[in-house]
Amino acid sequence: MVKQIIKGIVFKICYPFCYWIAARKSVRDDKVIFVENHQETLSDNFRLLYDELQKRQYQIKVHYLKVADSNWKDIIIRTVRLLWDMADAKCIFLNESNSAFGVIPLRKETKLVQLWHACGAFKKWGFSVAQQQFGEDQKTLEKYSGHRNYWLVPVSGQAVCWAYAEAFGLKDDGKVIRPLGVSRTDVFFDAQKKVEARNHLYEINKKCCERKIVLYAPTFRGDIKQAKSPDVLDIEKFTKTFGTEYMLVIKQHPFVKQRINIPGDSADSCMEITNEMTIEELLMVADVCITDYSSVVFEYSLMHKPMIFLAPDLDQYYDERGFYYAYREFVPGPIVTDMSELMEQMQSLKHFDYQKLETFRSAYMSGCDGNSTKRILETIYGKNFI
């Protein structure tokens, strides 16, 4: 009860008052704010946009709120600093939900852009999971919705606009949610970036030069603060069978802090590379991707390479989160529930259905063609920006 009272005071009085005072300054057309909720460095969701704006000498500030790893006091202090700083900004970029943006009267000259941190629409979130185990209650979402002030939400393709509208509690009228593409996917169309990614991998482990790469990139389980990876992949069994042909590379979700224990016998053909390379780099170098309910399915579809979905807890995930599309018909690759089935599919990759993969890519990633960053910035600043 006390926590709710404090939250009400902070959100309904403190935050709006701080912004109102700071908003007496004139809006600066060259000022841009990037907001990172959790990460302590600039994420790939922002990097290409940041670089383009920096080239043109825009005044850029990045705010790291560190929500997952901080106490209430520190979060409030950082949010107040953000609100004060952004009050005269022309454009503000987010890549996650932030309820503070739902309680301030955002200036009409300011454009709030939600880039989101995932392509496509896979697992349900926001208003789509209201009242469910994973989500907040409907009343809280409506009271502190950080989505109502969005000026633009670029998404990966026309087919997913309706899902973002549902999740954010917005209208699907084509005005705010638009299939302009996802900025960070531009790197997948850059031949030089692919070469750099592969060289980076070889620098980390020269043995990768001799083998194909299998990327295991599952999403996390549990809540953000206690996130963990699924305990289903038998590393020893996998490497014993495929270790001479493949290097197994494991990339955990950023929320997962505990590293995976790799058995000694598997160390020659398996490595965890969660912090050493970005997910974009790994998707560019992987010959096969094993995932579950992660949105990497969308990015990896741009690679035109096989995917396998290791989903032993599918029914439980349906109950906790749910999906925007029927999972079994939706995913562009075989679904397996245990190691035996996974091994069979690895041995049957020559029969992979590439036509289903292409149909998937065309439907859900139509806006991602290497020019997403350009389209987003031209939409915000005008056709002559780039």
VEXVO-835664 format. One record per residue (C-alpha): residue number from 1; x, y, z; residue in three letters. Coordinates in Angstrom, 2 decimals. Layout:
BEGIN
@num NUM&X X&Y Y&Z Z&residu ala $
...
This chain:
BEGIN
@num 1&X 0.00&Y 0.00&Z 0.00&residu met $
@num 2&X 2.80&Y 2.41&Z 0.96&residu val $
@num 3&X 4.64&Y 1.56&Z -2.26&residu lys $
@num 4&X 1.54&Y 2.37&Z -4.33&residu gln $
@num 5&X 1.13&Y 5.73&Z -2.55&residu ile $
@num 6&X 4.76&Y 6.63&Z -3.22&residu ile $
@num 7&X 4.42&Y 5.57&Z -6.84&residu lys $
@num 8&X 1.29&Y 7.70&Z -7.20&residu gly $
@num 9&X 3.05&Y 10.76&Z -5.79&residu ile $
@num 10&X 6.12&Y 10.28&Z -7.96&residu val $
@num 11&X 4.20&Y 9.59&Z -11.18&residu phe $
@num 12&X 1.30&Y 11.98&Z -10.77&residu lys $
@num 13&X 3.07&Y 14.91&Z -9.10&residu ile $
@num 14&X 6.88&Y 14.69&Z -9.14&residu cys $
@num 15&X 7.47&Y 13.63&Z -12.76&residu tyr $
@num 16&X 4.88&Y 15.94&Z -14.38&residu pro $
@num 17&X 6.00&Y 18.92&Z -12.28&residu phe $
@num 18&X 9.66&Y 18.38&Z -13.14&residu cys $
@num 19&X 8.86&Y 18.18&Z -16.85&residu tyr $
@num 20&X 6.54&Y 21.20&Z -16.69&residu trp $
@num 21&X 9.26&Y 23.37&Z -15.13&residu ile $
@num 22&X 11.91&Y 22.20&Z -17.60&residu ala $
@num 23&X 9.55&Y 22.65&Z -20.58&residu ala $
@num 24&X 9.74&Y 26.43&Z -20.22&residu arg $
@num 25&X 12.87&Y 26.20&Z -22.36&residu lys $
@num 26&X 12.49&Y 26.45&Z -26.12&residu ser $
@num 27&X 12.64&Y 23.19&Z -28.04&residu val $
@num 28&X 15.96&Y 22.66&Z -29.80&residu arg $
@num 29&X 15.56&Y 21.15&Z -33.27&residu asp $
@num 30&X 19.03&Y 19.57&Z -33.09&residu asp $
@num 31&X 18.63&Y 17.91&Z -29.68&residu lys $
@num 32&X 18.07&Y 14.13&Z -29.51&residu val $
@num 33&X 17.62&Y 11.87&Z -26.49&residu ile $
@num 34&X 18.16&Y 8.09&Z -26.42&residu phe $
@num 35&X 16.75&Y 6.16&Z -23.44&residu val $
@num 36&X 18.13&Y 2.80&Z -22.33&residu glu $
@num 37&X 15.95&Y 1.20&Z -19.65&residu asn $
@num 38&X 18.30&Y -1.60&Z -18.67&residu his $
@num 39&X 21.55&Y -1.69&Z -20.62&residu gln $
@num 40&X 24.58&Y 0.30&Z -19.48&residu glu $
@num 41&X 25.90&Y 0.82&Z -22.99&residu thr $
@num 42&X 24.24&Y 1.98&Z -26.20&residu leu $
@num 43&X 22.34&Y -0.96&Z -27.67&residu ser $
@num 44&X 22.28&Y -2.01&Z -31.32&residu asp $
@num 45&X 18.66&Y -0.85&Z -31.45&residu asn $
@num 46&X 20.04&Y 2.70&Z -31.39&residu phe $
@num 47&X 23.54&Y 2.49&Z -32.83&residu arg $
@num 48&X 22.92&Y 3.17&Z -36.55&residu leu $
@num 49&X 20.50&Y 6.02&Z -35.82&residu leu $
@num 50&X 22.93&Y 7.46&Z -33.30&residu tyr $
@num 51&X 25.80&Y 7.34&Z -35.81&residu asp $
@num 52&X 23.78&Y 9.04&Z -38.56&residu glu $
@num 53&X 22.66&Y 11.82&Z -36.23&residu leu $
@num 54&X 26.16&Y 12.27&Z -34.89&residu gln $
@num 55&X 27.53&Y 12.67&Z -38.43&residu lys $
@num 56&X 25.21&Y 15.63&Z -38.84&residu arg $
@num 57&X 26.34&Y 17.12&Z -35.53&residu gln $
@num 58&X 23.05&Y 16.75&Z -33.69&residu tyr $
@num 59&X 23.26&Y 17.30&Z -29.93&residu gln $
@num 60&X 22.80&Y 13.79&Z -28.56&residu ile $
@num 61&X 22.40&Y 12.57&Z -24.98&residu lys $
@num 62&X 21.95&Y 8.97&Z -23.84&residu val $
@num 63&X 20.22&Y 8.24&Z -20.52&residu his $
@num 64&X 20.88&Y 4.90&Z -18.84&residu tyr $
@num 65&X 18.13&Y 4.26&Z -16.31&residu leu $
@num 66&X 19.41&Y 0.81&Z -15.15&residu lys $
@num 67&X 15.90&Y -0.16&Z -14.08&residu val $
@num 68&X 16.52&Y -3.89&Z -13.57&residu ala $
@num 69&X 19.55&Y -3.45&Z -11.30&residu asp $
@num 70&X 18.62&Y -0.38&Z -9.23&residu ser $
@num 71&X 16.50&Y 0.55&Z -6.24&residu asn $
@num 72&X 13.51&Y 2.86&Z -6.44&residu trp $
@num 73&X 15.44&Y 5.90&Z -5.24&residu lys $
@num 74&X 18.10&Y 5.66&Z -7.93&residu asp $
@num 75&X 15.52&Y 5.00&Z -10.66&residu ile $
@num 76&X 13.52&Y 8.06&Z -9.63&residu ile $
@num 77&X 16.62&Y 10.26&Z -9.59&residu ile $
@num 78&X 17.72&Y 9.08&Z -13.03&residu arg $
@num 79&X 14.20&Y 9.50&Z -14.43&residu thr $
@num 80&X 13.96&Y 13.06&Z -13.08&residu val $
@num 81&X 17.26&Y 13.87&Z -14.80&residu arg $
@num 82&X 15.91&Y 12.37&Z -18.01&residu leu $
@num 83&X 12.67&Y 14.36&Z -17.84&residu leu $
@num 84&X 14.56&Y 17.59&Z -17.19&residu trp $
@num 85&X 16.97&Y 16.95&Z -20.04&residu asp $
@num 86&X 14.40&Y 15.86&Z -22.63&residu met $
@num 87&X 12.00&Y 18.76&Z -22.05&residu ala $
@num 88&X 13.62&Y 20.79&Z -24.84&residu asp $
@num 89&X 14.47&Y 17.88&Z -27.16&residu ala $
@num 90&X 13.01&Y 17.59&Z -30.65&residu lys $
@num 91&X 13.20&Y 13.79&Z -30.74&residu cys $
@num 92&X 13.30&Y 11.07&Z -28.08&residu ile $
@num 93&X 14.07&Y 7.44&Z -28.92&residu phe $
@num 94&X 12.96&Y 4.51&Z -26.76&residu leu $
@num 95&X 13.44&Y 0.79&Z -27.32&residu asn $
@num 96&X 11.35&Y -0.53&Z -24.40&residu glu $
@num 97&X 8.23&Y 0.45&Z -22.48&residu ser $
@num 98&X 8.63&Y 3.20&Z -19.90&residu asn $
@num 99&X 5.61&Y 4.21&Z -17.85&residu ser $
@num 100&X 7.06&Y 7.62&Z -16.97&residu ala $
@num 101&X 6.22&Y 8.74&Z -20.51&residu phe $
@num 102&X 2.54&Y 8.08&Z -19.86&residu gly $
@num 103&X 2.13&Y 10.65&Z -17.06&residu val $
@num 104&X 3.69&Y 13.74&Z -18.64&residu ile $
@num 105&X 2.03&Y 16.19&Z -21.03&residu pro $
@num 106&X 4.58&Y 15.77&Z -23.81&residu leu $
@num 107&X 5.19&Y 18.94&Z -25.80&residu arg $
@num 108&X 3.61&Y 18.98&Z -29.26&residu lys $
@num 109&X 6.97&Y 19.96&Z -30.81&residu glu $
@num 110&X 8.62&Y 16.80&Z -29.43&residu thr $
@num 111&X 8.50&Y 13.50&Z -31.31&residu lys $
@num 112&X 8.57&Y 10.36&Z -29.17&residu leu $
@num 113&X 9.71&Y 7.36&Z -31.23&residu val $
@num 114&X 9.39&Y 3.78&Z -29.96&residu gln $
@num 115&X 11.87&Y 1.58&Z -31.83&residu leu $
@num 116&X 11.16&Y -1.50&Z -29.67&residu trp $
@num 117&X 13.91&Y -4.02&Z -29.03&residu his $
@num 118&X 12.60&Y -6.89&Z -31.12&residu ala $
@num 119&X 11.59&Y -7.46&Z -34.72&residu cys $
@num 120&X 8.22&Y -8.84&Z -35.73&residu gly $
@num 121&X 5.62&Y -9.90&Z -33.18&residu ala $
@num 122&X 6.09&Y -13.22&Z -31.44&residu phe $
@num 123&X 5.51&Y -13.43&Z -27.69&residu lys $
@num 124&X 2.66&Y -11.30&Z -26.35&residu lys $
@num 125&X 3.44&Y -8.26&Z -24.23&residu trp $
@num 126&X 1.86&Y -5.06&Z -22.88&residu gly $
@num 127&X -1.92&Y -4.83&Z -23.10&residu phe $
@num 128&X -1.96&Y -8.24&Z -24.81&residu ser $
@num 129&X -0.99&Y -9.96&Z -21.53&residu val $
@num 130&X -2.96&Y -7.79&Z -19.12&residu ala $
@num 131&X -4.29&Y -9.87&Z -16.21&residu gln $
@num 132&X -2.06&Y -12.82&Z -17.12&residu gln $
@num 133&X 0.71&Y -14.23&Z -14.92&residu gln $
@num 134&X 3.44&Y -12.46&Z -16.89&residu phe $
@num 135&X 1.72&Y -9.12&Z -17.41&residu gly $
@num 136&X 0.48&Y -6.23&Z -15.29&residu glu $
@num 137&X -3.19&Y -5.70&Z -14.55&residu asp $
@num 138&X -5.31&Y -3.74&Z -17.02&residu gln $
@num 139&X -5.93&Y -0.88&Z -14.59&residu lys $
@num 140&X -2.22&Y -0.29&Z -13.98&residu thr $
@num 141&X -1.42&Y -0.41&Z -17.69&residu leu $
@num 142&X -4.10&Y 2.16&Z -18.48&residu glu $
@num 143&X -3.08&Y 4.40&Z -15.58&residu lys $
@num 144&X 0.63&Y 4.42&Z -16.36&residu tyr $
@num 145&X 0.70&Y 3.62&Z -20.07&residu ser $
@num 146&X 3.91&Y 4.93&Z -21.58&residu gly $
@num 147&X 2.56&Y 4.42&Z -25.11&residu his $
@num 148&X -0.07&Y 7.11&Z -25.48&residu arg $
@num 149&X 2.49&Y 9.78&Z -26.40&residu asn $
@num 150&X 4.16&Y 7.91&Z -29.28&residu tyr $
@num 151&X 4.60&Y 9.92&Z -32.46&residu trp $
@num 152&X 6.08&Y 6.99&Z -34.41&residu leu $
@num 153&X 6.52&Y 3.23&Z -33.97&residu val $
@num 154&X 8.54&Y 1.74&Z -36.88&residu pro $
@num 155&X 8.00&Y -2.03&Z -37.23&residu val $
@num 156&X 9.48&Y -4.77&Z -39.39&residu ser $
@num 157&X 6.54&Y -5.34&Z -41.73&residu gly $
@num 158&X 2.89&Y -4.57&Z -42.47&residu gln $
@num 159&X 1.75&Y -7.97&Z -41.18&residu ala $
@num 160&X 2.71&Y -7.15&Z -37.57&residu val $
@num 161&X 1.25&Y -3.63&Z -37.24&residu cys $
@num 162&X -1.96&Y -4.94&Z -35.65&residu trp $
@num 163&X -0.01&Y -6.78&Z -32.92&residu ala $
@num 164&X 1.88&Y -3.64&Z -31.89&residu tyr $
@num 165&X -1.37&Y -1.70&Z -31.83&residu ala $
@num 166&X -2.87&Y -4.30&Z -29.50&residu glu $
@num 167&X 0.20&Y -4.45&Z -27.25&residu ala $
@num 168&X 0.49&Y -0.68&Z -26.95&residu phe $
@num 169&X -3.23&Y 0.01&Z -26.70&residu gly $
@num 170&X -3.16&Y 2.17&Z -29.85&residu leu $
@num 171&X -5.22&Y 2.37&Z -33.04&residu lys $
@num 172&X -4.02&Y 0.45&Z -36.07&residu asp $
@num 173&X -4.69&Y 3.29&Z -38.47&residu asp $
@num 174&X -1.28&Y 3.55&Z -40.14&residu gly $
@num 175&X -0.47&Y 6.93&Z -38.60&residu lys $
@num 176&X 1.81&Y 5.96&Z -35.69&residu val $
@num 177&X 2.64&Y 2.29&Z -36.24&residu ile $
@num 178&X 4.28&Y 2.04&Z -39.65&residu arg $
@num 179&X 6.21&Y -0.74&Z -41.49&residu pro $
@num 180&X 9.36&Y 1.32&Z -42.04&residu leu $
@num 181&X 11.65&Y -1.51&Z -40.97&residu gly $
@num 182&X 13.98&Y -1.96&Z -38.01&residu val $
@num 183&X 17.14&Y 0.15&Z -38.05&residu ser $
@num 184&X 19.56&Y -2.42&Z -36.68&residu arg $
@num 185&X 18.70&Y -4.95&Z -39.44&residu thr $
@num 186&X 20.48&Y -2.74&Z -41.98&residu asp $
@num 187&X 23.77&Y -4.41&Z -41.00&residu val $
@num 188&X 22.54&Y -7.72&Z -42.42&residu phe $
@num 189&X 22.66&Y -6.19&Z -45.91&residu phe $
@num 190&X 26.20&Y -4.86&Z -45.49&residu asp $
@num 191&X 28.75&Y -7.28&Z -46.99&residu ala $
@num 192&X 31.63&Y -5.65&Z -45.13&residu gln $
@num 193&X 29.84&Y -6.07&Z -41.80&residu lys $
@num 194&X 29.48&Y -9.78&Z -42.49&residu lys $
@num 195&X 33.20&Y -10.10&Z -43.16&residu val $
@num 196&X 34.00&Y -8.16&Z -39.97&residu glu $
@num 197&X 31.65&Y -10.36&Z -37.93&residu ala $
@num 198&X 33.28&Y -13.56&Z -39.17&residu arg $
@num 199&X 36.78&Y -12.17&Z -38.55&residu asn $
@num 200&X 35.72&Y -11.18&Z -35.04&residu his $
@num 201&X 34.57&Y -14.74&Z -34.38&residu leu $
@num 202&X 37.86&Y -16.15&Z -35.69&residu tyr $
@num 203&X 39.80&Y -13.80&Z -33.42&residu glu $
@num 204&X 37.93&Y -15.15&Z -30.42&residu ile $
@num 205&X 38.33&Y -18.80&Z -31.43&residu asn $
@num 206&X 40.46&Y -19.85&Z -34.40&residu lys $
@num 207&X 38.85&Y -23.30&Z -34.37&residu lys $
@num 208&X 35.72&Y -21.72&Z -35.84&residu cys $
@num 209&X 37.59&Y -21.40&Z -39.14&residu cys $
@num 210&X 37.43&Y -25.17&Z -39.55&residu glu $
@num 211&X 33.75&Y -25.77&Z -38.82&residu arg $
@num 212&X 30.23&Y -24.61&Z -39.49&residu lys $
@num 213&X 28.56&Y -22.55&Z -36.77&residu ile $
@num 214&X 25.44&Y -23.59&Z -34.86&residu val $
@num 215&X 24.04&Y -20.71&Z -32.83&residu leu $
@num 216&X 21.90&Y -21.52&Z -29.80&residu tyr $
@num 217&X 20.01&Y -18.35&Z -28.81&residu ala $
@num 218&X 17.05&Y -19.01&Z -26.50&residu pro $
@num 219&X 14.95&Y -16.38&Z -24.78&residu thr $
@num 220&X 14.98&Y -16.12&Z -20.98&residu phe $
@num 221&X 12.65&Y -17.74&Z -18.46&residu arg $
@num 222&X 11.22&Y -16.09&Z -15.33&residu gly $
@num 223&X 11.13&Y -12.36&Z -14.56&residu asp $
@num 224&X 13.79&Y -9.84&Z -15.57&residu ile $
@num 225&X 15.62&Y -9.71&Z -12.24&residu lys $
@num 226&X 15.86&Y -13.50&Z -11.90&residu gln $
@num 227&X 16.05&Y -14.41&Z -15.57&residu ala $
@num 228&X 17.55&Y -17.77&Z -16.48&residu lys $
@num 229&X 18.13&Y -19.83&Z -19.60&residu ser $
@num 230&X 16.19&Y -23.04&Z -20.27&residu pro $
@num 231&X 17.91&Y -26.20&Z -19.06&residu asp $
@num 232&X 17.21&Y -28.45&Z -22.04&residu val $
@num 233&X 20.27&Y -28.48&Z -24.30&residu leu $
@num 234&X 22.61&Y -31.40&Z -23.59&residu asp $
@num 235&X 25.88&Y -29.80&Z -24.64&residu ile $
@num 236&X 27.94&Y -32.95&Z -24.15&residu glu $
@num 237&X 25.63&Y -35.09&Z -26.26&residu lys $
@num 238&X 25.44&Y -32.46&Z -29.02&residu phe $
@num 239&X 29.19&Y -31.91&Z -29.29&residu thr $
@num 240&X 29.96&Y -35.62&Z -29.12&residu lys $
@num 241&X 27.83&Y -36.16&Z -32.24&residu thr $
@num 242&X 28.46&Y -32.98&Z -34.23&residu phe $
@num 243&X 31.68&Y -31.58&Z -32.75&residu gly $
@num 244&X 33.89&Y -32.39&Z -35.71&residu thr $
@num 245&X 31.59&Y -30.63&Z -38.19&residu glu $
@num 246&X 30.05&Y -27.84&Z -36.09&residu tyr $
@num 247&X 31.08&Y -25.35&Z -33.43&residu met $
@num 248&X 28.22&Y -24.83&Z -30.99&residu leu $
@num 249&X 28.02&Y -21.14&Z -30.02&residu val $
@num 250&X 25.71&Y -20.14&Z -27.18&residu ile $
@num 251&X 24.31&Y -16.63&Z -26.85&residu lys $
@num 252&X 22.15&Y -16.06&Z -23.78&residu gln $
@num 253&X 19.53&Y -13.34&Z -23.43&residu his $
@num 254&X 20.98&Y -10.07&Z -22.02&residu pro $
@num 255&X 18.83&Y -10.43&Z -18.88&residu phe $
@num 256&X 20.52&Y -13.74&Z -17.96&residu val $
@num 257&X 23.55&Y -13.09&Z -15.76&residu lys $
@num 258&X 24.75&Y -16.61&Z -14.95&residu gln $
@num 259&X 27.04&Y -18.12&Z -17.57&residu arg $
@num 260&X 26.55&Y -21.68&Z -18.80&residu ile $
@num 261&X 28.84&Y -24.40&Z -17.52&residu asn $
@num 262&X 30.43&Y -26.11&Z -20.52&residu ile $
@num 263&X 31.66&Y -29.66&Z -19.80&residu pro $
@num 264&X 35.40&Y -30.14&Z -20.19&residu gly $
@num 265&X 35.03&Y -32.69&Z -22.98&residu asp $
@num 266&X 32.95&Y -30.20&Z -24.97&residu ser $
@num 267&X 35.21&Y -27.17&Z -24.60&residu ala $
@num 268&X 36.88&Y -27.86&Z -27.95&residu asp $
@num 269&X 33.61&Y -27.58&Z -29.90&residu ser $
@num 270&X 31.36&Y -25.35&Z -27.79&residu cys $
@num 271&X 31.64&Y -21.85&Z -26.39&residu met $
@num 272&X 29.41&Y -19.33&Z -24.71&residu glu $
@num 273&X 29.82&Y -15.95&Z -26.32&residu ile $
@num 274&X 27.13&Y -13.91&Z -24.59&residu thr $
@num 275&X 29.30&Y -10.86&Z -23.90&residu asn $
@num 276&X 31.94&Y -11.10&Z -26.61&residu glu $
@num 277&X 29.81&Y -10.62&Z -29.72&residu met $
@num 278&X 26.48&Y -8.97&Z -30.48&residu thr $
@num 279&X 23.50&Y -11.04&Z -31.53&residu ile $
@num 280&X 23.62&Y -9.33&Z -34.93&residu glu $
@num 281&X 27.21&Y -10.47&Z -35.48&residu glu $
@num 282&X 26.35&Y -14.02&Z -34.48&residu leu $
@num 283&X 23.31&Y -14.19&Z -36.73&residu leu $
@num 284&X 25.52&Y -13.14&Z -39.64&residu met $
@num 285&X 28.06&Y -15.91&Z -39.04&residu val $
@num 286&X 25.72&Y -18.76&Z -38.02&residu ala $
@num 287&X 25.02&Y -21.57&Z -40.49&residu asp $
@num 288&X 22.17&Y -22.92&Z -38.34&residu val $
@num 289&X 20.17&Y -21.24&Z -35.58&residu cys $
@num 290&X 18.53&Y -23.11&Z -32.71&residu ile $
@num 291&X 16.11&Y -20.98&Z -30.73&residu thr $
@num 292&X 12.72&Y -21.24&Z -29.00&residu asp $
@num 293&X 10.45&Y -18.22&Z -28.54&residu tyr $
@num 294&X 13.03&Y -15.53&Z -29.22&residu ser $
@num 295&X 12.44&Y -12.78&Z -31.75&residu ser $
@num 296&X 15.76&Y -13.69&Z -33.42&residu val $
@num 297&X 13.54&Y -15.84&Z -35.66&residu val $
@num 298&X 12.69&Y -12.66&Z -37.55&residu phe $
@num 299&X 16.24&Y -11.36&Z -37.99&residu glu $
@num 300&X 17.63&Y -14.77&Z -38.87&residu tyr $
@num 301&X 15.00&Y -15.23&Z -41.56&residu ser $
@num 302&X 16.93&Y -12.54&Z -43.48&residu leu $
@num 303&X 19.92&Y -14.92&Z -43.62&residu met $
@num 304&X 18.01&Y -17.58&Z -45.61&residu his $
@num 305&X 19.50&Y -20.35&Z -43.45&residu lys $
@num 306&X 17.94&Y -23.23&Z -41.44&residu pro $
@num 307&X 16.29&Y -22.74&Z -38.06&residu met $
@num 308&X 15.28&Y -25.33&Z -35.47&residu ile $
@num 309&X 12.91&Y -24.53&Z -32.60&residu phe $
@num 310&X 13.76&Y -26.30&Z -29.34&residu leu $
@num 311&X 10.56&Y -25.75&Z -27.35&residu ala $
@num 312&X 9.98&Y -28.37&Z -24.63&residu pro $
@num 313&X 7.85&Y -26.03&Z -22.50&residu asp $
@num 314&X 5.60&Y -24.76&Z -25.28&residu leu $
@num 315&X 2.31&Y -25.46&Z -23.50&residu asp $
@num 316&X 3.52&Y -23.74&Z -20.33&residu gln $
@num 317&X 4.71&Y -20.75&Z -22.36&residu tyr $
@num 318&X 1.30&Y -20.52&Z -24.00&residu tyr $
@num 319&X -0.28&Y -20.31&Z -20.54&residu asp $
@num 320&X 2.15&Y -17.70&Z -19.20&residu glu $
@num 321&X 2.66&Y -15.44&Z -22.23&residu arg $
@num 322&X 0.88&Y -16.64&Z -25.34&residu gly $
@num 323&X 1.75&Y -15.76&Z -28.93&residu phe $
@num 324&X 0.29&Y -13.43&Z -31.53&residu tyr $
@num 325&X 0.22&Y -16.31&Z -34.00&residu tyr $
@num 326&X -0.34&Y -20.05&Z -33.56&residu ala $
@num 327&X 3.22&Y -21.17&Z -32.79&residu tyr $
@num 328&X 3.17&Y -24.55&Z -34.51&residu arg $
@num 329&X 1.95&Y -23.11&Z -37.82&residu glu $
@num 330&X 3.88&Y -19.86&Z -37.52&residu phe $
@num 331&X 7.55&Y -20.74&Z -37.03&residu val $
@num 332&X 9.54&Y -21.30&Z -40.26&residu pro $
@num 333&X 11.30&Y -24.46&Z -39.18&residu gly $
@num 334&X 10.87&Y -27.80&Z -37.38&residu pro $
@num 335&X 9.79&Y -27.82&Z -33.73&residu ile $
@num 336&X 11.53&Y -30.26&Z -31.38&residu val $
@num 337&X 10.90&Y -30.93&Z -27.70&residu thr $
@num 338&X 13.96&Y -32.90&Z -26.59&residu asp $
@num 339&X 17.55&Y -33.75&Z -27.51&residu met $
@num 340&X 16.61&Y -36.86&Z -29.48&residu ser $
@num 341&X 14.37&Y -34.87&Z -31.82&residu glu $
@num 342&X 16.96&Y -32.09&Z -32.07&residu leu $
@num 343&X 19.65&Y -34.54&Z -33.13&residu met $
@num 344&X 17.35&Y -35.98&Z -35.80&residu glu $
@num 345&X 16.65&Y -32.54&Z -37.25&residu gln $
@num 346&X 20.33&Y -31.62&Z -37.27&residu met $
@num 347&X 20.97&Y -34.73&Z -39.33&residu gln $
@num 348&X 18.15&Y -33.84&Z -41.72&residu ser $
@num 349&X 19.09&Y -30.24&Z -42.56&residu leu $
@num 350&X 19.30&Y -31.04&Z -46.27&residu lys $
@num 351&X 15.51&Y -31.42&Z -46.22&residu his $
@num 352&X 14.89&Y -28.01&Z -44.63&residu phe $
@num 353&X 11.86&Y -26.18&Z -46.09&residu asp $
@num 354&X 13.33&Y -22.97&Z -47.53&residu tyr $
@num 355&X 10.07&Y -22.02&Z -49.23&residu gln $
@num 356&X 8.29&Y -21.77&Z -45.88&residu lys $
@num 357&X 11.16&Y -19.62&Z -44.63&residu leu $
@num 358&X 10.86&Y -17.25&Z -47.61&residu glu $
@num 359&X 7.10&Y -16.94&Z -47.14&residu thr $
@num 360&X 7.71&Y -16.06&Z -43.48&residu phe $
@num 361&X 10.33&Y -13.44&Z -44.32&residu arg $
@num 362&X 8.17&Y -11.81&Z -46.98&residu ser $
@num 363&X 5.22&Y -11.52&Z -44.61&residu ala $
@num 364&X 6.87&Y -10.31&Z -41.41&residu tyr $
@num 365&X 10.13&Y -8.63&Z -42.48&residu met $
@num 366&X 9.03&Y -6.79&Z -45.63&residu ser $
@num 367&X 10.24&Y -3.44&Z -44.28&residu gly $
@num 368&X 13.77&Y -4.67&Z -43.57&residu cys $
@num 369&X 15.77&Y -4.24&Z -46.77&residu asp $
@num 370&X 18.91&Y -2.41&Z -45.67&residu gly $
@num 371&X 17.31&Y 1.05&Z -45.80&residu asn $
@num 372&X 15.34&Y 1.11&Z -42.54&residu ser $
@num 373&X 17.53&Y 3.70&Z -40.81&residu thr $
@num 374&X 17.13&Y 6.06&Z -43.75&residu lys $
@num 375&X 13.34&Y 5.69&Z -43.84&residu arg $
@num 376&X 12.97&Y 6.24&Z -40.10&residu ile $
@num 377&X 15.09&Y 9.40&Z -40.07&residu leu $
@num 378&X 13.42&Y 10.79&Z -43.20&residu glu $
@num 379&X 10.02&Y 10.22&Z -41.61&residu thr $
@num 380&X 11.11&Y 12.17&Z -38.55&residu ile $
@num 381&X 13.20&Y 14.94&Z -40.11&residu tyr $
@num 382&X 12.02&Y 15.10&Z -43.71&residu gly $
@num 383&X 12.90&Y 13.55&Z -47.06&residu lys $
@num 384&X 16.15&Y 15.47&Z -47.46&residu asn $
@num 385&X 17.70&Y 14.27&Z -44.19&residu phe $
@num 386&X 19.86&Y 11.56&Z -45.82&residu ile $
